[in-house]
Amino acid sequence: MAISATWITYFAALFLNFCDFSRFAPDKETVKKGNLWGLPVNLILFSIVAALTTASASKVYGEVLLEPAKISAKFDNIFLVILAAATFAVATLGINVVANFVSPAFDFSNVAPSKIDFKKGGYIAAGIALVLYPLHPWDNAPSFVNAIGSTMGPLFGVIMVDYYLLRKQTLDVAGLYKEDGPYKFTNGWNIKAFVAAGIAAVFSSILPIYGPSSYSANLGPYTWFIGVGVAGLVYYALNGGKSPHKG
């Protein structure tokens, strides 16, 4: 269960910025087909290849090597080494463009659209990544993934409840672009959403670090789910089960 939870949490950030890609799709059917081939089909094939590669490497080298780079380091064929290095480079570039470039580029450009375009937003994101890299927050992969999940979970919970339960999947698209439209809330801030996310963060982010060790040991891998559930319930209660408007 913990492994499955960590795997789902791995996609926590992409859950939130999926709209950066889906908004360019011509219809819902295109989105469904893309997700069908990109997630279950591709993920199953990838998992099979990864499992077979790890098992085969264990037989050949006599030890369990869980990282592709460590497996390729055992190669004594220069052609295979070059091929593996090129594969890692392309894979790293592809993953980072999709997962770590597009969303922050749009986010930064939305902060000041007249001054920051998509390209500049991407450069800003890349610059921040270079600054953070020496800190190596991802050295402990499970902890890093859980930290992302505990932060993103409350946001995901608020968004899902707001769109599916409160607004019934209905949005005033034109109103999204009006300064004094239906989504202005309180001077541009949805206070109830922040309160709900903040309360959820106590359970998903703060308690696992500063709370009892038993809490972190037993619930650490499930912080994303905790954040989603608590934030969703609190946000629904704060709005009285009704669609939020101004105020």
C-alpha positions in Angstrom: 0.0 0.0 0.0 2.8 2.4 0.9 4.6 1.8 -2.4 1.3 2.4 -4.3 0.6 5.6 -2.4 4.2 6.9 -3.1 3.7 6.1 -6.8 0.5 8.0 -6.9 2.0 10.9 -5.0 4.8 11.0 -7.6 2.3 12.5 -10.0 1.0 15.0 -7.5 2.4 18.0 -9.3 1.2 16.9 -12.7 -2.3 16.5 -11.3 -2.4 20.2 -10.7 -0.8 21.4 -13.9 -2.5 19.0 -16.3 -4.7 21.8 -17.5 -1.6 23.5 -19.0 -1.7 20.7 -21.6 -5.4 19.7 -21.8 -6.5 23.3 -22.6 -4.8 22.9 -26.0 -6.8 19.8 -26.8 -9.6 20.2 -29.4 -12.1 18.0 -27.4 -12.5 15.7 -24.4 -12.1 12.6 -26.6 -8.6 13.7 -27.5 -7.7 14.1 -23.8 -9.1 10.7 -23.0 -7.1 9.0 -25.8 -3.9 10.7 -24.8 -4.3 9.7 -21.2 -5.2 6.1 -22.1 -2.0 5.6 -24.1 0.2 7.9 -22.0 -0.7 6.6 -18.5 -2.0 3.0 -18.1 -0.6 1.6 -21.4 2.7 3.3 -21.3 3.1 3.0 -17.6 2.4 -0.8 -17.6 4.9 -1.3 -20.5 7.5 0.9 -18.7 7.0 -1.1 -15.4 7.5 -4.4 -17.2 10.7 -3.3 -18.9 12.0 -1.8 -15.7 11.3 -5.1 -13.8 12.8 -7.3 -16.4 15.9 -5.1 -16.7 16.4 -5.1 -12.9 15.9 -8.8 -12.7 18.2 -9.5 -15.6 20.9 -7.2 -14.2 20.7 -9.0 -10.9 21.4 -12.4 -12.6 24.3 -11.0 -14.7 26.1 -8.9 -12.1 25.1 -10.7 -9.0 23.6 -7.7 -7.2 20.3 -5.8 -7.3 20.8 -2.5 -9.1 17.7 -0.3 -8.9 19.1 2.7 -10.8 19.6 2.5 -14.6 22.7 4.6 -14.4 24.3 2.0 -12.1 23.4 -0.8 -14.5 24.9 1.0 -17.5 28.1 1.7 -15.4 28.7 -2.0 -15.5 28.7 -2.2 -19.3 32.1 -3.1 -20.9 30.9 -2.2 -24.4 31.6 1.5 -25.3 28.7 1.5 -27.8 26.2 0.5 -25.1 27.6 3.0 -22.7 27.2 5.8 -25.3 23.7 4.6 -26.2 22.7 4.5 -22.5 24.1 8.0 -21.9 22.2 9.4 -24.9 19.0 7.7 -23.7 19.4 9.2 -20.2 20.0 12.6 -21.6 16.9 12.5 -23.9 14.7 11.0 -21.2 15.8 13.6 -18.6 15.2 16.5 -21.1 11.8 15.1 -22.0 10.7 14.6 -18.4 11.9 18.0 -17.3 10.2 19.9 -20.2 6.9 18.3 -19.5 6.9 18.1 -15.7 9.2 21.0 -14.6 9.2 23.6 -17.3 5.8 24.1 -18.9 3.8 24.7 -15.7 6.2 27.1 -13.9 6.7 29.0 -17.2 3.0 29.6 -17.4 2.8 30.4 -13.7 5.5 33.1 -13.9 4.1 34.6 -17.1 0.6 34.8 -15.4 2.1 36.9 -12.6 3.0 39.7 -14.9 1.7 39.0 -18.4 2.8 42.3 -19.8 6.4 41.8 -18.8 6.9 38.0 -18.6 6.0 35.8 -21.6 6.2 32.0 -21.6 9.9 31.9 -22.7 11.0 34.3 -19.9 8.9 32.4 -17.4 10.8 29.2 -18.4 14.1 30.9 -17.9 13.1 32.0 -14.4 12.1 28.5 -13.5 15.3 27.1 -14.9 17.3 29.7 -12.9 15.5 28.7 -9.7 16.2 25.1 -10.4 20.0 25.8 -10.8 20.0 27.6 -7.5 18.2 24.8 -5.7 20.3 22.0 -7.3 23.3 22.2 -4.9 20.9 21.7 -2.0 20.1 18.2 -3.3 16.6 18.0 -1.7 15.9 14.8 -3.8 18.8 12.7 -2.4 16.2 10.7 -0.4 13.7 10.1 -3.2 10.8 8.7 -1.1 11.1 11.6 1.3 11.3 14.1 -1.5 8.2 12.7 -3.2 6.2 12.6 0.0 7.2 16.2 0.7 5.8 17.2 -2.7 2.6 15.2 -2.1 2.0 16.7 1.3 2.2 20.2 -0.2 0.2 19.6 -3.3 -2.5 17.4 -1.7 -4.3 20.2 0.0 -4.4 22.3 -3.2 -5.7 19.3 -5.2 -8.4 18.7 -2.6 -9.6 22.3 -2.8 -9.7 22.4 -6.6 -11.5 19.1 -7.0 -14.2 19.9 -4.4 -14.6 23.4 -5.8 -15.0 22.2 -9.4 -16.9 18.9 -9.1 -19.0 19.2 -5.9 -19.6 22.9 -5.5 -19.6 24.3 -9.1 -20.9 21.0 -10.6 -18.3 21.2 -13.4 -19.7 24.6 -14.6 -17.4 27.6 -15.0 -18.0 31.1 -16.4 -15.1 31.1 -18.7 -15.5 34.7 -19.7 -15.7 35.6 -16.0 -12.2 34.2 -15.4 -10.8 37.1 -17.4 -12.8 39.9 -15.7 -11.1 41.8 -12.9 -14.4 42.2 -11.1 -15.9 39.0 -12.3 -17.5 36.2 -10.3 -14.0 34.8 -9.3 -12.7 37.9 -7.6 -13.7 36.6 -4.2 -12.2 38.9 -1.5 -10.0 41.5 -3.2 -8.7 38.7 -5.5 -8.1 36.1 -2.8 -10.2 33.0 -2.1 -9.8 33.1 1.7 -11.8 30.0 2.3 -9.5 28.0 -0.1 -6.4 29.3 1.8 -7.9 28.4 5.2 -8.8 24.9 4.0 -5.4 24.3 2.5 -3.7 25.7 5.6 -5.6 23.4 8.0 -4.9 20.4 5.7 -1.2 21.3 5.6 -1.0 20.9 9.4 -1.9 17.2 9.0 -0.1 16.5 5.7 3.1 18.6 6.1 3.7 19.8 9.7 2.7 16.8 11.8 4.8 14.3 9.8 7.9 16.4 10.5 7.3 17.8 14.0 4.6 15.5 15.3 4.9 12.1 17.0 7.3 9.7 15.3 4.5 7.1 15.1 2.5 9.5 12.9 5.3 9.9 10.4 6.1 6.2 10.4 2.6 5.0 9.8 1.1 7.8 7.8 4.1 9.4 6.1 3.6 7.7 2.6 -0.1 8.8 2.7 0.4 12.5 3.2 -1.0 13.4 -0.2 -4.2 11.5 0.5 -4.5 13.1 3.9 -4.0 16.6 2.4 -6.6 16.0 -0.3 -9.2 14.6 2.2 -8.8 17.2 4.9 -8.7 20.2 2.5 -11.7 18.9 0.6 -13.8 18.4 3.7 -12.9 21.7 5.2 -13.4 23.7 2.0 -16.8 22.0 1.5 -17.9 22.8 5.0 -16.7 26.4 4.8 -18.8 27.0 1.7 -21.8 25.2 3.2 -21.9 22.9 0.3 -22.8 25.8 -2.0 -20.9 27.2 -5.0 -18.6 29.9 -3.8 -18.9 33.4 -5.2 -17.6 36.8 -4.1 -16.7 37.1 -0.5 
